[in-house]
Amino acid sequence: MTTDITLEDRFARLSPPRPEHEGAALLWRDKLHPRLEEMEAARKSIIRRATLHTLAVGVFIAALTAAAFIAFGFETVFPFGIFAAVVATFIACSAVWMPVFTMKSQTKELVVGAACEPFGFRYQTLHMDMSGVSGLRSLGTWISTNRRSVFSSENAPPTPAFDRLKAVGLLPSYDTRKFEDLIEGQRANADFTLVECKLTEQRGSGKNRRTVTTFQGLLLNIDYPDRFLGRTLIARDGWWSWGRKNGMQQVDLVSKELEDAFTVYSTDQVEARTLLTPDRMERLIALERHFKGGKLRGVFEEGHLTLALEADNQFEAGSIFKPLADPDRYVETLTEIGLVCDLIDGFLTREWYKDKI
């Protein structure tokens, strides 16, 4: 069992220390840690059940495939028989793994939600409720009940960031879109939303048709208290695909290093240079670095700053195949949320410090 001292040691290594961390530590001790401990026995049970079921089904289908080879000959059965065996195993085992993925979603809801609470933020996984699925029959019932949501390719964006980035050409083409892990709240007297987004597109035709991920990453929208005078577009150098400059001119940044790293266009040169100071640009780089992302781009327009950052899945709260009551799940999520706070503070407050980067 993890002790409070171990948790305090982990908190001590967080940089910078934040006033919210004290409340976060109490929340872990009094609420989150006991709840995760309660869920641990169930986690082991459902994973064991799913694993044993998969092994049993795999052995059975492998035996049937081997019998088909003997009865009809290898050349007759291969490769269709192998493909059919894999598909049959997947179908027969998919439902029994649903409780595992449901617990994964529940763990995220608990851990990320608890990390948001001390900051006054709200969190939703945006996952569909599959808690009643435990077998093929219940899976079929669930799909029938939720048919429209399951097969829909146009889930409504939970943040204005999507439409704003799309309008200025900062998001690629897509056929389907998916959103998860919505964080929303207020920071520095400004409303903000942060969500993960995945866009996919069908390319090719016939046997060459395939699904390609055109974007996967974070979308962040911050509402400013005042409107901007013009429109400013920013992107990592080398990624400049929108081609909708509409009278904007390229902005020369004050730092040669930052100018080599970013390309900026604006309808108001003075405002753009005022907004994109070296300190604030470093905030953007810090966000990109922590999330191991790339191709950062965004728009300052009217009363909002909207950013897109390509990155792998975030806010996962650790693996479901590891013990749940691990404080590292919690501390890592607090770190991620804190970095978003630093970015917002950097653009909306006067008092912010380089040692937070």
C-alpha positions in Angstrom: 0.0 0.0 0.0 1.3 3.5 -0.9 2.0 5.7 2.1 1.3 9.4 2.5 5.0 10.0 2.8 5.6 8.6 -0.6 2.9 10.8 -2.0 4.4 13.9 -0.3 7.8 13.1 -1.8 6.3 13.0 -5.2 4.5 16.3 -4.6 7.8 17.8 -3.4 9.4 17.1 -6.8 6.6 18.9 -8.7 7.9 22.1 -10.1 6.7 24.7 -9.5 4.8 24.1 -6.2 1.2 25.4 -6.4 -1.3 26.3 -3.7 -3.7 23.8 -5.3 -1.3 21.0 -4.5 -2.2 21.1 -0.8 -5.9 20.4 -1.6 -4.9 17.8 -4.1 -2.9 15.9 -1.5 -5.8 15.9 0.9 -8.2 14.8 -1.8 -5.9 11.8 -2.7 -5.6 10.7 0.9 -9.2 11.1 1.9 -11.1 10.3 -1.2 -9.2 9.1 -4.3 -6.8 6.6 -2.8 -9.4 4.7 -0.8 -11.7 4.5 -3.8 -9.0 3.2 -6.1 -8.0 0.6 -3.4 -11.7 -0.6 -3.4 -11.6 -1.0 -7.2 -8.3 -3.0 -7.2 -9.8 -6.4 -6.5 -12.4 -5.9 -9.3 -9.7 -4.8 -11.7 -7.8 -8.0 -11.1 -10.9 -10.1 -11.4 -12.2 -8.7 -14.7 -8.7 -8.9 -16.3 -8.3 -12.5 -15.2 -11.7 -13.4 -16.6 -11.1 -11.7 -19.9 -7.6 -13.3 -20.3 -8.8 -16.8 -19.5 -11.8 -16.5 -21.8 -9.5 -15.3 -24.6 -7.1 -18.1 -24.1 -9.9 -20.7 -24.1 -11.5 -19.3 -27.2 -8.1 -19.1 -28.9 -7.2 -22.7 -28.2 -10.6 -23.9 -29.4 -10.5 -22.0 -32.7 -6.8 -23.0 -33.2 -7.9 -26.6 -32.8 -10.7 -26.1 -35.4 -8.3 -24.5 -37.8 -5.8 -27.4 -37.4 -8.6 -29.9 -38.0 -9.6 -28.0 -41.2 -5.9 -28.1 -42.4 -5.9 -31.9 -41.9 -9.3 -32.5 -43.5 -9.0 -30.2 -46.5 -5.3 -29.6 -46.9 -3.2 -26.6 -46.1 -3.4 -24.9 -49.5 -7.2 -25.1 -49.5 -7.6 -23.5 -46.1 -4.7 -20.9 -46.2 -4.8 -17.9 -46.0 -8.6 -17.5 -45.7 -8.8 -20.0 -42.8 -6.2 -18.1 -40.8 -8.0 -14.8 -41.4 -11.3 -16.3 -40.5 -9.9 -17.8 -37.3 -8.5 -14.4 -36.2 -11.8 -12.6 -36.9 -13.8 -15.3 -35.1 -11.5 -15.0 -32.0 -11.8 -11.2 -32.0 -15.6 -11.3 -32.2 -15.9 -14.1 -29.6 -13.7 -12.2 -27.1 -14.5 -8.6 -27.8 -17.5 -8.4 -25.4 -15.7 -10.0 -22.5 -13.0 -7.2 -22.7 -15.6 -4.4 -22.4 -15.7 -4.4 -18.6 -11.9 -3.9 -18.7 -12.2 -0.8 -20.9 -15.2 0.4 -18.8 -13.0 0.3 -15.7 -10.3 2.1 -17.6 -12.8 4.9 -18.4 -14.0 5.0 -14.8 -10.4 5.2 -13.5 -9.7 8.2 -15.8 -12.9 9.8 -14.6 -11.8 9.5 -11.0 -8.1 10.4 -11.4 -8.3 13.2 -13.9 -11.5 14.6 -12.2 -9.8 14.6 -8.8 -6.8 16.4 -10.3 -9.0 19.0 -11.8 -11.0 19.6 -8.6 -8.4 21.6 -6.7 -8.1 24.0 -9.6 -11.9 24.4 -9.9 -12.0 22.7 -13.3 -14.5 20.1 -14.6 -13.6 16.9 -16.5 -15.6 14.5 -18.7 -14.1 11.5 -20.5 -16.8 11.8 -23.2 -16.8 8.0 -23.4 -20.1 6.2 -24.1 -21.5 4.3 -21.1 -20.8 0.6 -21.6 -21.0 -0.5 -18.0 -23.8 -3.0 -18.8 -21.8 -4.9 -21.4 -20.3 -8.2 -20.3 -21.1 -10.7 -23.1 -22.1 -10.9 -26.8 -25.8 -10.7 -26.0 -25.5 -7.6 -23.9 -23.1 -6.1 -26.5 -25.7 -6.7 -29.2 -28.4 -5.0 -27.1 -26.1 -2.1 -26.4 -25.2 -1.5 -30.1 -28.9 -1.7 -31.0 -29.8 0.8 -28.3 -27.0 3.2 -29.2 -26.9 2.6 -33.0 -27.1 6.3 -33.9 -24.2 7.3 -31.6 -22.0 4.3 -32.4 -22.1 4.7 -36.2 -22.2 8.5 -36.3 -19.2 10.2 -37.9 -20.1 13.7 -36.8 -19.9 13.9 -33.1 -20.7 17.5 -32.0 -17.5 19.4 -30.9 -17.6 20.0 -27.2 -15.5 23.2 -27.6 -15.5 26.2 -30.0 -11.8 25.5 -30.7 -12.7 23.0 -33.4 -14.8 25.3 -35.6 -12.4 28.2 -35.0 -9.3 26.3 -36.1 -11.2 24.7 -39.0 -12.4 28.2 -40.2 -8.8 29.5 -40.6 -7.5 26.3 -42.2 -5.5 25.0 -39.2 -7.1 21.5 -39.2 -6.8 19.0 -42.0 -9.5 17.3 -44.0 -11.4 14.4 -42.4 -14.3 12.0 -42.8 -14.8 11.2 -39.1 -14.0 13.0 -35.9 -13.9 11.9 -32.3 -13.5 13.9 -29.0 -12.6 12.7 -25.5 -11.1 14.1 -22.3 -12.8 17.4 -22.0 -11.5 19.8 -19.4 -13.2 23.1 -18.9 -13.2 25.9 -16.3 -11.9 29.3 -15.6 -8.3 30.5 -15.1 -7.0 34.1 -14.7 -10.7 35.2 -15.0 -10.9 33.6 -18.4 -13.1 30.7 -19.5 -11.2 27.9 -21.3 -11.8 24.4 -22.8 -9.3 21.7 -23.6 -10.2 18.5 -25.4 -8.5 15.7 -27.3 -9.5 15.3 -30.9 -8.8 12.6 -33.5 -9.6 13.1 -37.2 -9.5 10.2 -39.7 -10.0 10.1 -43.5 -10.6 7.3 -46.0 -8.0 7.3 -48.7 -7.5 5.1 -51.8 -10.0 2.8 -53.4 -10.7 -0.9 -53.6 -8.1 -3.1 -52.0 -5.9 0.0 -51.4 -8.6 1.8 -49.4 -7.3 2.6 -45.9 -8.1 4.8 -42.9 -5.6 7.5 -42.2 -5.3 9.6 -39.1 -5.0 13.2 -40.3 -4.9 14.8 -36.8 -4.6 13.5 -33.3 -3.9 15.9 -30.4 -5.2 18.7 -28.2 -7.4 21.6 -28.9 -7.3 24.5 -26.5 -9.6 27.6 -26.5 -9.1 30.5 -24.1 -11.6 33.4 -24.1 -9.9 36.7 -23.6 -11.6 39.5 -21.6 -10.9 41.9 -24.5 -11.2 41.6 -28.2 -8.1 41.6 -30.4 -7.7 44.3 -33.0 -6.7 42.0 -35.8 -6.2 38.3 -36.6 -2.8 36.6 -35.9 -1.9 33.1 -37.0 1.0 31.2 -35.6 2.5 27.8 -36.5 5.6 25.8 -36.1 8.1 26.6 -38.9 7.7 24.1 -41.8 4.0 23.6 -41.1 2.1 26.2 -43.1 -0.8 24.7 -45.0 -3.7 27.0 -44.7 -2.9 29.4 -47.5 -5.7 31.8 -46.4 -3.7 34.8 -45.5 -6.4 37.3 -46.6 -4.3 40.4 -46.5 -2.1 39.3 -43.6 1.6 39.9 -43.6 4.4 37.9 -42.1 5.6 39.1 -38.6 9.3 39.5 -37.8 9.7 38.2 -34.2 12.2 39.9 -31.9 14.1 36.7 -31.2 16.0 35.1 -34.1 15.7 31.7 -32.4 12.0 32.0 -32.1 11.7 33.3 -35.7 13.4 30.1 -36.9 11.0 28.0 -34.9 7.7 29.7 -35.7 6.0 31.4 -38.7 3.6 34.2 -37.8 1.1 36.1 -40.0 -1.1 38.9 -38.8 -3.3 41.8 -39.9 -1.8 43.9 -37.1 2.0 43.7 -36.8 2.2 45.7 -33.6 -0.5 43.7 -31.8 1.2 40.4 -33.0 4.6 41.4 -31.6 2.9 42.5 -28.3 1.2 39.2 -27.9 4.0 36.9 -28.9 6.8 38.0 -26.6 9.7 35.6 -26.1 8.5 34.7 -22.7 5.0 33.7 -24.0 6.5 31.8 -27.0 8.5 29.8 -24.5 5.3 28.9 -22.8 4.0 27.4 -26.0 7.3 25.5 -26.5 7.0 24.2 -22.9 3.5 22.9 -23.6 4.6 21.2 -26.7 7.7 19.7 -25.0 5.8 18.2 -22.1 3.1 16.6 -24.2 5.7 15.3 -26.6 3.8 17.0 -29.4 4.5 18.9 -32.5 3.1 21.0 -35.3 1.8 23.6 -32.8 -0.4 26.2 -34.4 -3.1 28.6 -33.4 -5.1 31.8 -34.0 -5.6 35.0 -32.0 -8.9 36.5 -33.2 -11.8 38.5 -31.8 -11.8 37.5 -28.1 -10.0 34.2 -28.1 -6.7 32.3 -28.3 -7.2 28.9 -29.9 -4.4 26.3 -30.2 -3.9 22.9 -31.8 -1.1 20.6 -30.8 -0.5 17.2 -32.4 0.3 14.6 -29.7 -0.5 11.0 -28.7 -3.2 10.2 -26.2 -3.1 12.4 -23.1 -4.8 12.3 -19.6 -4.8 8.5 -19.7 -4.3 8.2 -15.9 -2.0 5.2 -16.3 -2.5 1.6 -17.5 -5.4 -0.5 -16.5 -3.0 -3.4 -16.3 -1.1 -1.9 -13.4 -2.3 -1.3 -9.8 -4.8 1.5 -9.6 -3.7 3.1 -6.3 -0.5 4.4 -7.7 0.0 8.1 -6.9 2.1 8.6 -10.0 -1.2 8.5 -12.0 -2.4 11.4 -10.0 0.8 13.4 -9.9 1.4 13.1 -13.7 -2.1 14.4 -14.4 -1.6 17.3 -11.9 1.6 18.2 -13.8 -0.3 18.2 -17.2 -3.0 20.4 -15.8 -0.5 22.8 -14.2 1.3 23.3 -17.5 -2.0 24.4 -19.1 -2.5 26.8 -16.2 1.0 28.2 -16.8 0.2 28.9 -20.5 -3.1 30.7 -19.6 -1.4 32.7 -16.8 1.4 33.7 -19.2 -1.0 35.2 -21.7 -3.6 36.7 -19.3 -1.6 37.9 -16.2 1.3 40.2 -15.7 2.9 38.2 -12.9 4.3 35.0 -14.1 7.8 33.6 -13.9 10.3 31.8 -16.1 11.1 29.2 -13.4 7.6 27.8 -14.0 8.6 26.6 -17.5 
